[in-house]
Amino acid sequence: MIGAYGGSSPGQVKSKVYRKYRKKLDVLFRKYAKENREGRVIFVTHNVPNDCKLDKIRDKNAPAVVRGKHYGSKLVRRIIDRYQPVLCVSGHMHENQGKCKIGKTVAVNTGAALDGKCVVVDFDTEKGKVKSIKFVR
């Protein structure tokens, strides 16, 4: 399991913070490249990946200028696009509990635990594959 913490807003890709965490994650994914190829790396992040159905702002109470826009992490998206871990488990976007596929990666937004939401993933460790995903709402 490789984890990324904290917020990383969609922009800021030229910031020092983005570069710092990108380098750390690149080092970890290179270090565990063999395990990743075998489907044994799960990427756990606070923010959902950018530009997918999990990061679209759907909240009716959100300001009109951001409603319908994508607000996931470009860093998380970059890591998924580049390394294709078997599973990425994220949160942050409370209103978008669900899953989507980005290349070979199954990306999951667990939803907000404070709202009683979570996800149960049945994972086949021998085959390195997600067997099933059950959302609790």
N, C-alpha and C positions, 0 to 999 in steps of 0.2 A: 504494500500500500504506500502510495506517495501522496502527501498532502500539501495543500497550499492554503495559507491562512490570510485573514484580513480582506479588506475591500480592495478591489482593483477596478475602478470605473472603466467604462468603455473606451474613453479617450486616453490621454496621458501616456501613449505608447513611446513618447520620446523623453519621458521623465526618468530621473535617476532611479526612482523606486521600481518602475516597470523593468528597467534593464537589470537591476539588482536581482529581483525575483525571477526574471526570465533566465538569468545565468544559473541561479541555484537550481531551478527546475530542470534546465538542460543537463546540468551535472548529474542530478539524480536519475533522470531518464536514460542517460548514457551509461551510468553505472549499472543500472538494472535492465539493460537492453535485452539480454538473453531471457530473463523472466518475462519481460514485456512481449517478446515474440511468442512465448509459450502461453500467453493469455493469463498470466498470473499477476499483472499489475492493475490495481484499482486506484484511480485518481480521485481523491476526496478534496473538495474545494468548498469555500464559503460561497463564492459567486458562481452563477451558472455561466456557461459559455455564451459568447456574443453571437448574435445573428442566427437564432433558431427559435422555435416556438416557445422555449422555456424562458426566454428573456424579454418577451414583448410586454410592454406596460398595458395592462387591460383594466386596471382599477378605474371605476367610474369617477372616483373622487380625485384622481390624479389631474394635475393641470393639463389643459387641452393641448398645450405645446409639446408635451411628452407622450400623451396617450397614443398608443399604437406604435411607438418607437421601440427599438431594441436597446436594452440597457445592461446586457451581460458583459462579462469580462473578455476583452480582446486577448489578454494573456492566457486565460484558460482555453479559449478557442484556438490560439496558436499552438499550445501544447497538444491539444487533441488532434489538430490537423497534422502536426509534425510526427507525433509518436504513436497515435492510435491505440491508447490503452483499451483494454476490453470493456471497462466500465468507468464512468465518471459520475460520482455522486455529489450533488450540490444542493444549495438551498437559496437563501437570500430573497428571491422573487416569490413572496408568499402566495400570490394569486395564481401561480403557474405550476401547480403540482402536476407532474406528468413525465413523459419520456419522449426521446427522439433519438434518431440514429444520425451520427456524424461520421461518415466513412464507415469504419468497422467498429467504432465506439458507440456503446449504448450510453446516452447521457440521461440522467435522472434528476429531477428536482423533487426533493422529498416533501416539500410543503413545510408549513410552520408547525413545529411541535406545540407551540403555545395555543394553536387553534385545534389541537388534537390530531394533526396530520403526521403521517410518517410513511415509510415504504419498507417492505420486507422483500429482500432479494434472495432467491434461491440460486446459488452459484455452484456449478460443477467444477471443483478444483482440479480434477484429473484432466478434464477436457479444456479447461480455461474458457468456459462459456457461461453466460447467464441462462439459467433454465427457465426462471419465471420471475416476474415482478408483480407484487401485490401492493396496491395503494390503500392506505387506511385514511379515511376522510372523516 
